[in-house]
Amino acid sequence: MQVSKCVGCKEFPCTDVKHECYIVPAIDARPEAVSLVMISEAAPENPRDYYYGKGDPLFQKTTVQAFQDAGARVSSIQDIVGLGVYLTTAVKCGKTTYGIQSSTIRECSLILEKELAQFPKVKVLMLMGDVAIKALNYIAQRAGEKKVIPAGSTYKIRKAKYSFRGMRVFPSYLQAGSSFLIEKSKRRMIAEDIAAALRLVR
């Protein structure tokens, strides 16, 4: 199954993102094999830096490093996928500024909700950064449910246990992008969160 053939955006109503950077994963995924979904912020400015790009894309480089920091024996995105992990972004287009408007996150959460529905065996959701956290909260609130993750600094809330429709949810920090390679304290916490998530799906 290719997720990009099942879900996507048709009207592109958001005004604060780069539509030319729009990406929904086009890999052949086996829904029954996916037990962990890792959701990061937004598509990269350069589509060649996306998770499933050829060569050594930036998102792959930093995500592989994050899993290695967590003790996983991986050297590529394919190795991570082999662990039952599906990687995607909350916002499917590239950013134009540092932040992303709430209206854009809410709009793209409609796509993310349909995307998650493709994987009925998921046990764990990893929310890598505030944008992913907001997106999942929008999905819950749209269905009349309470927020999955409360407001607060990630380092304060990440140790608590959260769940959403039977899935364990980990709020963490963004692992996709160049800033990950610099921020050592966040790298340590990301590694802890990934290690905990992997223990639940093994």
N, C-alpha and C positions, 0 to 999 in steps of 0.2 A: 504494500500500500504506500502510495506517495501522498503525504499529508497535503501538499500544495495543490493536489487535484481534488481534495475534499473540502478544504476551507480556504478562505482568502478574502481580500477586500476588492470591491468592484467600483465603488464611487470615490474613494480617496478624499474624504471631506476635511481631513485635518490640515491645518495651515502652517504648523510650526515644525514640520518634518520634511525630509527630502524623499519625495515619492519615487525618484529614480533609484533609490537604494532599497526599495521594497523587496523583502525576502520572506517567504514561508518555506520551511525545509522541504526539499524535493527528493530526499533520500528514500530508498525503499525500506520502510520500517515494518517490522512484524509486531502488530499491536499486542499480541499475547505474550511477547518476550519483554515488553517494557514494564519495569517495576518502579523506576525512578525517573521523574521529569525534572530537569534543571532549567529554570526560567531566568534569563538575565534581562538586561535593560532594553536595548534597542538594536536594530540592525546596524552593522558598521557602515561608516561613510564610504568605504571601499568594499564592494561586495566580495572581492577576492579574500577579504579578511574574515569572512563568515566561517562558522564552525566546520561546515562540510566542504569548504573550498579545497582546491587542489594545492599541492605543494605544502608550504608551512604558514598557513594563514594565522594572523595575530590571535584570533579567538581560540584557535586550536592550541597555539603555543602556550597561552596563559592558562587555559583550562586543563591541559595535560599536566602542566606544572602544579596546578592546584590539587589534582588527584594524586600526583606523585608526593606532594607534601603530606597528603592524608595517608600515605602508605600503600596506595594502589600501584600495582605493577602494570603501568600503561606507558605507551610511547606515542600514541596517536588517538585521534577521535574514534577511529574504528575500534581500538582497544576499549575505549570507554563505552561505546555503544554495545560492545560485547559483554559488558557488565550488566546490561539491561537498562542503560541510561538513554534517554532522549533529550536532546538539547534544543532549546528554542529561545525566542525573545518575547517579551511582553508587548513591545511595540515593533511592528514589522517594517517600519521605514527608518531611515537614518535621522539622527538628530541634526538640528541647525544651530543649537546653542547648548550650553551645559545642561539646562533643565528641559523638562518636557511638560507641557500643559496637562492639567488634570483631565480636561475634556478629551485630549488625544489618548491618554491612557484608558479612559472609560470607553472610548470608541473602539480601541484595539482590543479591549478585554472581551468584546463580543466574538472576535476571531479566536482569541486564546481559549475561551470557553468551549467553542466547537472543536478546537484542536485537542484539548484535554479529553474530550468525550470520545476521541478515537482510540483511547488507551484504557480499556476497562480493568486492567490488572494492576494498575499503578498503586503502589503502597506508600510512596513518599514523594512529596513535592518540595523542591528546594527553590526558595525565592531569593535570587541573588541581587539584592539591592532594593531601594525604596520603590522604584517603578514597578518591579515585579510584585512587591507586597501590595501596593495600591491596586494593581490590576486584579489580583485574586480577591481583595476586599470588595471591589466593584462587582465581581461575579457573584459573590455571596450576597451582597446587599440587593442586587437586582432580583434575586430569588426570594427576598424577604428574610434572609438569614442575617445573623449578626456578623460583624467584622471578624475575619479569621485571625488577623494579627492586630493587636492594639497599637495605638500611637505610642511613640517613644523611640529613643535612640536604640539602634540595633544591638549595641553591646550590652544594653540593659535588659532587653527583652528576649534575646536569642536563647537563653538557657531554659526558658519555660517550655512546656509541652503544648503544642497546638495541633488541631486536627481539622480536616475539612472533608466531609462526605466519606468518612472512613479512611482517609489518607492522613498520614503524619506530615506535618508541615514544618519546615525549617526556615526561619527568616535568617538571612546571612548577608554577606557583602558581595559586591560585584567582582566576579572573577574574570570577566571577559574584557580585555583591553590593556593598554600599556600601564595604567596606574597600578594595576595589580602587582607588577614586577617591582614597584617602588615601595609600597606600603607594607612593611614587614609585620606590623602588629595585626593588620587585617588579614594578611596571608595566614598567620597562625590560626586565627579564629575560623577562617574559611576551611582550613585543613581539618580542624576539629569538627566542624559541621558536616563536611563530606564524609569523614570517617564514621561519624555517628549514623549518618543516613545509610551508608553502605552496610553497616552492621545490621540494619533493620531489613534489608532486602536480600541478604545472603542466606 
